[in-house]
Amino acid sequence: MVSIIVPVYNTEKYLKDCLESLVKQTYDKIEIILVDDGSTDSSGKICDKWAKIDDRIHVYHKKNEGVSRARNYGIQRAKGEKLVFIDSDDMLTLNAIECMVEVLLKQNVELVACQYQSDKYNKKVEKETLKIEKVSRQSYLEELMMPNKNIAAFVYNRLYLKRIILENDIRFNENVKVCEDTLFNYEYANAINSIAFINNPLYYYRINSDSTMFQKKMNPGKLTANIVFDKMLKETVNDDEKKIISIGCIAYNVILLMQMYKYKWKDRDDYVIIKNHLKLYPIEFMKSRIRLKYKIGYLILRIMPKPRG
């Protein structure tokens, strides 16, 4: 069985599309765990309605405590051997679970990650067209830090083994508001030996402008991503991996510092933290395949005076 964990919070506009894409999966050995995270719109009622239609759907209502707590709540209640996380405003192609399970078994791997797309929703993908690639740990880490395959560091386009998660006590850090999925994926990768990519989009992603990451303003939640980078750097003993993590860390902090200037965020401690993270492996950062705009921003920010205040 595959347990599909869906944290739900105020997505009444898109929830029906999401649930239709799940109940119509060609792989029928699934349970759908809907964790209503204190929604204030009609999302909770929509969940209950669908649970009456399909007995594979299990609904849990709880107070609002954030997406990480909701996902951890779902992990505790999952009965399947394999786990998939879906955001409640997104959709899966109708044979996504079938494709990922088959790749997991045929390639004898412990993690499968597929591409995502946000411009067009395709209901099905022909299995004969799947582009399967077994990747090394380093290649996986590079995709987490410097994505170029439309796979990136998300958790919602992956198939996990619950045994690995439970045996290694892997959970979402509930104190982190941005990049909590990066840390989860990093810790999972540390516990396994084999990974496969499906270089086809099986996941349709809607950009949520209300999420902490995509809010067009500076806020403390965005700074919690450095908790993730610091933990990864502390736990990594391989110097090449430290460099890869540092490149992603610098790119993220370039964005933070640009937003600090743009939105006149004047907290001196935050400024110092960001600037210190920009000092990690600067030569490797400039030589990396990270996008040019980050490199230009990095060079400009290195000479900018600190914000007043």
ZISUL-V654550 format. One record per pair of residues at least 24 apart in sequence whose ideal C-beta (glycine too) atoms are under 7 Angstrom apart, sorted by sequence separation. I is the first residue (numbers start at 0). J is the second residue. D is the distance in whole Angstrom. If there is no record, write none. Layout:
i: (I;I)
j: (J;J)
d: (D;D)
This chain:
i: (31;35;37;163;252;1;30;31;32;33;34;35;36;37;106;108;252;3;5;7;29;35;37;98;154;1;5;7;30;34;36;106;153;163;224;249;0;1;2;3;4;5;6;7;8;14;36;98;152;159;163;248;249;0;3;5;7;9;11;92;93;94;102;152;154;0;2;6;8;9;11;15;90;92;93;94;154;249;7;9;11;14;18;22;92;98;248;10;92;152;9;36;116;222;8;11;114;115;177;221;245;246;7;34;114;176;177;245;249;270;114;270;246;34;112;143;242;245;246;7;34;250;257;253;32;115;143;217;242;246;265;143;217;265;113;177;246;250;253;263;265;32;112;176;177;253;256;32;112;182;217;111;150;156;177;178;181;185;216;260;110;111;155;176;177;217;222;225;253;259;30;148;175;182;228;249;30;110;139;174;178;182;148;109;149;175;225;136;174;175;109;8;103;139;100;99;6;134;133;134;6;132;6;131;132;4;89;131;132;24;29;130;17;25;129;130;4;24;25;86;130;4;17;20;21;23;26;84;85;129;17;20;26;84;128;17;24;25;4;14;17;20;16;26;2;13;83;124;2;2;10;81;82;110;124;0;1;4;10;81;0;81;82;0;1;2;3;4;5;7;80;81;6;80;110;1;3;5;79;82;109;109;114;120;77;109;110;111;112;113;114;116;108;114;115;107;108;111;113;114;108;115;116;117;113;116;117;106;113;115;117;74;102;1;102;74;99;1;71;98;144;71;140;144;70;145;137;141;144;145;98;137;140;144;67;67;68;67;95;95;65;67;92;91;91;67;89;90;89;89;89;88;88;145;145;145;13)
j: (55;59;61;187;276;26;55;56;57;58;59;60;61;62;131;133;277;29;31;33;55;61;63;124;180;28;32;34;57;61;63;133;180;190;251;276;28;29;30;31;32;33;34;35;36;42;64;126;180;187;191;276;277;29;32;34;36;38;40;121;122;123;131;181;183;30;32;36;38;39;41;45;120;122;123;124;184;279;38;40;42;45;49;53;123;129;279;42;124;184;42;69;149;255;42;45;148;149;211;255;279;280;42;69;149;211;212;280;284;305;150;306;283;72;150;181;280;283;284;46;73;289;296;293;73;156;184;258;283;287;306;185;259;307;156;220;289;293;296;306;308;76;156;220;221;297;300;77;157;227;262;157;196;202;223;224;227;231;262;306;157;158;202;223;224;264;269;272;300;306;78;196;223;230;276;297;79;159;188;223;227;231;198;160;200;226;276;188;226;227;163;63;158;194;158;158;66;194;195;196;69;195;70;195;196;70;155;197;198;91;96;197;85;93;197;198;73;93;94;155;199;74;87;90;91;93;96;154;155;199;88;91;97;155;199;89;96;97;77;87;90;93;90;100;77;88;158;199;78;79;87;158;159;187;201;78;79;82;88;159;79;160;161;80;81;82;83;84;85;87;160;161;87;161;191;83;85;87;161;164;191;192;197;203;161;193;194;195;196;197;198;200;193;199;200;193;194;197;199;200;195;202;203;204;201;204;205;195;202;204;206;164;195;96;197;170;197;100;170;197;243;171;240;244;171;246;239;243;246;247;201;240;243;247;171;172;173;173;201;202;173;175;201;201;202;179;202;203;203;204;205;205;207;287;288;289;205)
d: (6;7;6;6;4;7;5;5;5;5;5;5;6;5;7;7;5;6;7;6;6;7;3;7;4;6;7;6;6;7;5;6;5;5;6;7;5;5;5;5;5;5;5;5;4;6;7;6;6;6;6;6;6;7;7;7;6;5;5;6;5;5;6;4;6;6;6;6;5;6;5;7;6;6;5;7;6;6;6;5;5;5;5;5;6;6;6;6;5;6;6;4;7;7;7;6;6;6;5;6;4;7;5;4;4;5;5;4;5;6;6;6;6;5;5;6;5;7;5;6;5;5;6;5;5;5;6;5;5;5;5;7;6;7;5;6;6;5;5;7;3;6;6;3;5;5;5;6;5;4;4;7;6;4;6;4;6;5;5;6;6;4;6;5;4;4;6;6;6;6;6;7;5;6;7;7;6;6;6;7;4;7;6;6;7;5;6;6;7;6;6;7;6;5;7;4;5;5;5;6;4;7;6;6;5;6;7;6;6;7;6;7;7;6;6;4;3;6;4;5;6;7;5;4;7;5;4;5;6;6;6;5;4;5;7;6;5;5;6;5;6;7;6;6;4;4;6;5;6;3;4;6;5;7;6;6;5;6;5;7;4;6;5;6;5;5;5;5;5;4;7;6;7;6;6;6;6;5;7;7;4;7;7;4;6;5;5;5;6;4;6;4;4;6;6;7;6;7;7;4;4;4;6;5;4;7;7;5;6;5;6;6;5;6;6;7;7;7;5;7;5;5;6;6;5;6;7;6;6;6;6;7;5;3;4;6;5;5;4;7;7;7;5;6;6;5;7;4;6;5;6;5;6;7;6;6;6)
